[in-house]
Structure formats: C-alpha cells, structure tokens
C-alpha cells in the first residue's frame, strides 16, 4: 500500500489540476446525459429470467415457430350481454378498435358470423343467443360471461413503444365509441381492460413516475441535510456537483452493457445517489474536523489520505457485493447488481478527483471557520463506552436472539413454520385500487387465470392434418379440460369442435373414421383460408402445433403443480393413440417463466448474500489486522438484515423481485459504517485500550455514521411514497434496516468488543 506521503502527493497533483478536472467532467456530462436518455424501459415479466435459462431458450425456440402476439381482452359489461343493444354496442366497438393500426379485434359475434353467416343480423338475435349460449367455447375464451361480452384484441406491436401506441389507440376508440352512445342509453355499464400488455404499460408508467418523484425529493433532502450539517453553501455546491456527476456517469454505464430500466433496475440511480452521498459525507466530515494550527491545504491532503483506504474498501466491498447479484437467474436483478457495481466504481473516481477539486475551487470551510452540527455526538463518545460495557452481555444476547428470530422468519421451521412466501405474479406488483388490477382480478374470479401456459407438441412432418393424430390431440385436450384446475384448452381441437357445433352436430369431435377424415379435410381448407388459424400450426412442415392452457377461475394454480399431470396425461393419450407415439410435449410460455422467477428468488437471496458477505469479509482482511475485528465488524449489518426479515414476516410482506434485494443492499451499504468505525478504532488503539479506542472511533466516525445513515434511510424512504407496492415496501424496509444497523453500531458492536477484549473501562465502570 502506498505510504501516506505518496497518497498526499497524489492528491496534491489532483488539487493542482482542479480546473482541468472540472472541465473534463463538464465535457463528459453531455454525452453521458444522451446515453441515459436512450436507456430503454422493459418491465415485461417474460424477460425477467436471464436469456440462458433453459425455459427461456425453449420458449424462444417455440416463438420462432409460433410468433405469438400479445392479446388483450375488453370485457363490455351489461345486465344482459346478449341484448340487442349490447350486441350492437360490441359490434360498433369492434369496428372502432379495428381502425386502430396494429389492433386486430374479434368478438363472439364475429366468430358466430363466420361459421353461420348472417346470424348477427337484428332479425336473428334469438338464434344468436342460442348459438353463443349452447357451447362452453365462448365462455372459456373470455368472450362471453353472465354479465359481459368480450372483445379479444391481438396487438401487432414490437416493443413497449409500439405496444403503448396501440393501447393508446384502443383507449381513444373506447372514448369515441362511448361519446357516440351518449345520445341514447349507453350499451355498457363499463368496459374492463384485461391482459399482460395493460399491466406492463401500467408498471412502466408508474415506475417512471416514481423515479420522477423520489429523485427530486432526495435531492431536496440532501440540500437540507448538507446545510444543516455543514452550514455552508460552498460545501453544499461541492457535494451536489460531485453527486450529480456520480449519478449521471454511473447511470450512463448501462450504455456499455445494454441494460434497460425495469421495476428493479430503476432503483440504480437512487442506489448510486445514496452511496455517493454517504461517501462524500465521510470524506467531508473528516475534512471539516481540522485541528487548530493546521493549514487548510495541508489538512485537506491529510484528510483525503486518511479517508482513501476506508472509503476505497467500503466502495469496493459494496461494488463486489452488488456484483454478486450477477449469480441471479432473474434478469432485472442481475442487471441491477452489475449496473450498480459499475456505477460505484465511477462514484469512487468522482469522490477522489472531482470532489477534492471542487473543495479547493469553492474554498469549502472547516469547523474552524464555521460552527457545525453534531456537537452532541462528542458527548455521546464519552458516554457510550462505559454504558455499553455495563450492559455488554444483555446487548449481545438481545441482538443474537433477534437475529436468530429473523433467520427463522425467512427460512421457516420444517413442520412448524413455512418459509417466507414468494410473490412473482405481476398482478401483485400493482396497487389493489388501480383499475387494471381490479379488472384483472375480476377476470381471475369469473373467467380464468391470467398466466397462459403453452404446450408445444412436435411430431413427424404432416402429422397435424392426420386424422388419427387429431383424434389423439382431441382426446388429450378433452381429458385435460376435465381437470378442475384447468379452465380452457385452446387449439386445433377446440376449432374443430366449434365447426361441428356450427353445423348442428354437437360440440364434441366424433372419432369415427368418416368424421375424422372430414375434420382433417376441413382443417386443411381452413388453414388455407384463415390466417389466424395458421398461428396454431407450423405451416412449414405441418409437424407441430400448440395448445394454450388457462387455469380455472378461483385459486391460483402453480405451473409446477400442473406440469407432472400434463406429462402423465400426454403419455396416457399416446398409449391410447399410436399416432401420438414418438411425438414430444414441451411446456413453454409466460406461465413457465413466471414460475421460474419464483424458483430463483430464494437462491438469489442466499447466493448473493453469501457472496456479498464473503467479499466484504475479504475486504476486511486487508483493512483490519485483527481476526476478531473482521467478524465483529459484520455484526450490525447481519443484525439489520435478519431483523428486517423478521419485520417482513410480522407485517406479512412477501419476498418479491424488489424486497429480495434488501439483504444485499443493506449489507453493501451499511458495511461502510463498520469499515470507517474500525478504521478509526485501530487509530485509537495505538494510543490506548478498548475504552479509549471506542471513544476515539465514535468521536471521529460517529457523526459521519449518523449522517450517512440519515442520508441512506432518507433516500430509500422517498420510495415509500411510490404507488407500486414492491417499490414502496423496498423503500420503507430498507430505510428501517439502515436505522437498525446504526443502532447496532452504537450498542451491540461496542458490547461485543468489550466481551472479546475482556478489558474494563479505565474508570472501572460496570
């Protein structure tokens, strides 16, 4: 490690080139701002699992064959959904939506018209009522309910921007259609909007709104806090300019990796802002503590040299701790970890280049020129060592008991307490009062589950139009639909049944040779005539098809609960129908990906936390010579993390893609306090025993620990104002964890130090 004199010489060169440094940062800020403005937004649940995941790979291969488009449902509610007014209203709405570029609507009335031309005319409304109500097909597709008619709209859109454009067009069509009906009685009570596209658009919109809210709030908080602490506009300007550079350049690092903003990674600017502010508080607090008779210029160099090792160790440990999230199989979590890690390295550079230059340029005052806040901590430095010695055993036992309770709350007790529940459904990320959430839950209660499950069936070329293969496929689909957990199975069998039903032959597919031959011939003609039907068949080989499964309304059914039975039923169908022998059934699609997120949440927590703790411990190896100190230094962070899981369990806060990050975030941020505390504890040990060392550490680092904790907690507490539950939970809980860590810094940590050292205070207090 370079000597203090060499480090001071380095900083002397930086300060001497202060004007050039400020100019360079100013020039770099412009392209960085352009990069940040071009970072895409992506909250789609289907892209939350990393691309290398086997289920993601299989789903990608499936979509190469069957390029599915997003579909949304508009549920037009009416007292009698098949009344002439309601039917005419849905037809008019379908026409209005059909004029939107990229929207392809279809209703039960249109389907009925295709299989029975003219049935939708006013004079045949009774026949239409009998036709739509005589088969479960339309109810299973969400196109008909006891009090609604549905309009399915396929979105021809690539990416969030095009999707939002189509959704905006649909909204305008709804408004125009409603305004035209105001001259008479409106045909609908309301129109519900259901579909993943609506939920993703809402999540992206609210995530952006939360970012626009918490960043200015935190900025105002920093301004107020810096003025209270240092009582200097010049110090405030130096800190704010450096902070802006840290956040801007750190956020722009996403451009190097192709990352995108999501409900999780949108927290990166806040992470950088909080960490950078805390680091600047540590550096500047040491600078303002200028001894009497020491020139300002020499003291600045000495303060920077003194803070370089602990700040470097803390930022490095935090960066590698966040980088440990790279083990996660959840894409936004992985990206957020790597993004934050790279941004923290940028923060370190800014703190030790731009900030010293600004300190010198702006002539920021020290305590000798300006009275500062925090004098009460100097008194606390004298009181805490003897007090913590007196209660050392009680404090350590209480902290240990609470931490153990937190571990139990997280992992549970086999046979007594289940592990903490997981939350992966995007619907759970939306406030219950939001219209899009109310509409989605209505659909779940009355129609089907929201997560479609795709079954990809591959066989020999030409099998799809083979009568025997169609018989086996229909047998499998019919058996699957009899499962009470299954709401609907849509595919070629459902289409062929509907054709027979329209011909007055019932809504079941006959399996005699003549009927199957006619059905196969009918299917070949339909594939030539109906473009929509071709999306269910691999037209290049006619060797594969797909089925879409929706779970039954009511309780949510996990994919892993259905998967074994799906495989079993397919094997049983193959044993009854030799035409299915040699074919392959694969479960793919969004439902599988959502399940994988649940599977990866706890490993993300355990692996990233273990890696973070190991990396931080290694960092402590280089900072502290004492083996006991290396372990004791982690007490406050581990205590805060585990107690936070206890709080989550007590208040029924689940693990989700946001709250799963609390452990790594808290560990990565609060270890700063312990590094600075022990750095100055070692300084104190050179001149005295444990009591004197504790007093010195609290006097020098105590105020910075308190102020940095206030910064951290205040920054994340701004997220508590967000409308999205995961962000609100993450902000409030993380702020609480920071407060718990600070509490342990001044209670359990000194108490543990007394127990390990086996010394007594110089006064003999007990």
Secondary structure as UniProt FT lines:
FT   HELIX           4..16
FT   HELIX           18..37
FT   HELIX           45..47
FT   TURN            51..52
FT   HELIX           54..65
FT   STRAND          71..77
FT   TURN            81..82
FT   HELIX           84..98
FT   TURN            101..102
FT   STRAND          103..107
FT   HELIX           108..115
FT   TURN            117..120
FT   HELIX           122..124
FT   HELIX           125..133
FT   HELIX           137..140
FT   TURN            141..142
FT   STRAND          144..145
FT   TURN            146..147
FT   STRAND          148..155
FT   HELIX           159..180
FT   HELIX           181..183
FT   STRAND          190..194
FT   HELIX           196..230
FT   HELIX           233..252
FT   HELIX           254..257
FT   TURN            263..264
FT   HELIX           265..267
FT   HELIX           268..288
FT   TURN            292..293
FT   HELIX           296..323
FT   HELIX           324..327
FT   HELIX           331..362
FT   TURN            367..369
FT   HELIX           375..390
FT   HELIX           392..411
FT   TURN            414..416
FT   HELIX           426..429
FT   TURN            432..433
FT   HELIX           435..446
FT   STRAND          453..458
FT   TURN            461..462
FT   HELIX           463..465
FT   HELIX           467..481
FT   TURN            484..485
FT   STRAND          486..490
FT   HELIX           492..502
FT   TURN            503..504
FT   HELIX           513..529
FT   TURN            531..532
FT   HELIX           533..536
FT   TURN            539..541
FT   STRAND          544..552
FT   HELIX           559..576
FT   HELIX           578..580
FT   TURN            581..582
FT   STRAND          584..588
FT   HELIX           590..623
FT   HELIX           627..632
FT   TURN            633..634
FT   HELIX           635..650
FT   TURN            651..652
FT   TURN            657..658
FT   HELIX           659..661
FT   HELIX           662..685
FT   TURN            686..687
FT   HELIX           690..717
FT   HELIX           718..721
FT   HELIX           725..745
FT   TURN            746..747
FT   HELIX           748..757
FT   TURN            762..763
//
